Amino acid sequence: MKKDDGLSELVYEYYESRILFGHYRYGEQLLSVSQICSSFQVGRNTVLAALQKLEENGYIATEERKVARIAYQGTEDIFKKNIANYFVPRRDGILDFARGGQLLFMPVWQAGLQNLGLDTQKLTYQNTVQSDTVPAPVKLYIDALRTFHNDLLLNLYWQCLRYLTFLYPRRKVDQSGSADHKYNSGEAAEPVLTQYLVNDLDQSFDFYYVSIQNEVLAFIESASKKYNLEQVRQIPFQW
């Protein structure tokens, strides 16, 4: 599989899961192609290939020169069952990530920050694309990993996120009833990456990950009984 094909599949699976889980609902708009490119830090052709596959499989519908809208229709129970079917078989894997994630990535993260050169590197985390697609702390991790110029290392990180589907966040709805897809934690509008901002993003990501992980694990416990998935075969992380 070519590198672009793998990234295209990642973008496709991200949106497929979010649609099946009800994070995006019928009739709502996705981000523009340029915004998705910015969020995932991938090329336009990669995003277009993912969107084309989403449309072919009936998840979205697009009109010429317009952004995509969700075409999939589901009920609350269907959404919850879809989430259960994905996460219940990954319970053991999620727990493994909780135990081993820091051992796996923390040393690389620290070395990557040194490579960035915080005193001179002009990195902007001004949240030009406000969405929860790729949270700012995750982008910072990716930037740190890029300093090693090692595609295998970056691919490993992407595949970890892919396995977890970024740990599905709960859907937020504002008072008008429209979906709010913004990720608020760690979205500091600061022009230059500083050590203070790094620490803030790091803490925000830890809080975000742990809180969402606990929410997902609690859902798994209740959903496994509700949907008779107690004996489902576990799907380990593979790379």
Secondary structure, 3 states (H helix, E strand, C coil): CCHHHHHHHHHHHHHHHHHHCCCCCCCCECCCHHHHHHHHCCCHHHHHHHHHHHHHCCCEECCCCCCCEECCCCCHHHHHHHHHHHHHHHHHHHHHHHHHHHHHHHHHHHHHHHHHCCCCCCCCECCCCCCCCCCHHHHHHHHHHHCCCCHHHHHHHHHHHHHHCCCCCCCEECCCCCEECCCCCCCCCECCCCHHHHHHHHHHHHHHHHHHHHHHHHHHHHHHHHCCCCCCCCCCCCC
